[in-house]
Amino acid sequence: MSKIKRAVGVVAATALAGALPVLAASPAQASYTDCTNYMENLGYVVGPHVRDACSNGENGTFGEIICQNILYSLSVKFDDANEACYQASRD
């Protein structure tokens, strides 16, 4: 095997090894924190009820509905509540 082919093989293996963690990493996920940060950025007070709503929002479609209902009961605007809970429920 020539030195050039060997060098190309080493470079390719090194590049693949460096890229593997990036390729295998899971996509970023929204969460409770995204929901609470969203609410805080809109000027809402993030107290225990908002935190409870955002925590519920992480639990799939049903959790998102619970999140929205809690925020509606706190007089959060409809669109703000929907987006906050969406932020918590995204995968």
C-alpha positions in Angstrom: 0.0 0.0 0.0 1.4 3.4 -0.9 2.1 6.1 1.6 -0.5 8.3 0.0 -3.3 5.8 0.2 -2.4 5.1 3.8 -2.4 8.8 4.6 -5.7 9.3 2.9 -7.1 6.4 5.0 -5.8 7.9 8.2 -7.2 11.3 7.4 -10.6 9.8 6.5 -10.8 7.7 9.7 -9.8 10.8 11.8 -12.5 12.9 10.1 -15.1 10.3 10.6 -14.2 9.8 14.3 -14.5 13.6 14.8 -17.8 13.9 13.0 -19.4 10.9 14.7 -20.4 12.6 17.9 -22.0 15.5 16.0 -23.9 13.1 13.7 -25.1 10.9 16.6 -26.2 13.8 18.9 -29.9 14.1 19.4 -31.6 17.3 18.3 -32.1 20.1 20.7 -35.3 19.8 22.7 -37.6 22.4 24.2 -38.6 21.9 27.7 -40.0 23.4 30.9 -37.3 26.0 30.9 -38.2 27.2 27.4 -41.8 27.6 28.5 -40.9 29.5 31.7 -38.4 31.7 29.8 -41.0 32.5 27.2 -43.5 33.5 29.8 -40.9 35.6 31.7 -39.8 37.3 28.4 -43.4 38.3 27.8 -43.5 40.0 31.2 -45.5 37.4 33.1 -44.6 36.6 36.7 -43.2 33.0 36.7 -44.4 31.7 40.0 -45.4 28.2 41.2 -48.5 28.0 39.0 -46.7 28.9 35.8 -43.9 26.5 36.7 -46.5 23.8 37.3 -48.2 24.5 33.9 -44.9 24.4 32.1 -43.9 21.2 33.8 -47.2 19.6 32.7 -46.5 20.8 29.2 -43.6 18.5 28.8 -45.9 15.5 29.0 -47.1 15.2 25.4 -50.4 16.4 23.9 -52.4 15.8 27.0 -49.8 17.6 29.1 -49.9 20.5 26.7 -53.6 20.8 27.1 -53.3 20.8 30.9 -50.6 23.4 30.6 -52.8 25.7 28.5 -55.8 25.3 30.9 -53.6 26.2 33.9 -52.3 29.3 32.1 -55.8 30.3 30.9 -57.0 30.1 34.5 -54.2 32.5 35.4 -55.5 35.0 32.8 -52.6 34.5 30.4 -53.5 35.6 26.9 -54.7 32.7 24.7 -51.8 33.0 22.1 -49.2 33.4 24.9 -50.4 30.3 26.7 -50.6 28.2 23.5 -47.0 29.2 22.5 -45.6 28.7 26.0 -47.1 25.2 26.3 -46.0 24.4 22.8 -42.4 25.4 23.8 -42.7 22.9 26.7 -44.1 20.1 24.6 -41.9 20.2 21.5 -39.6 17.2 20.9 
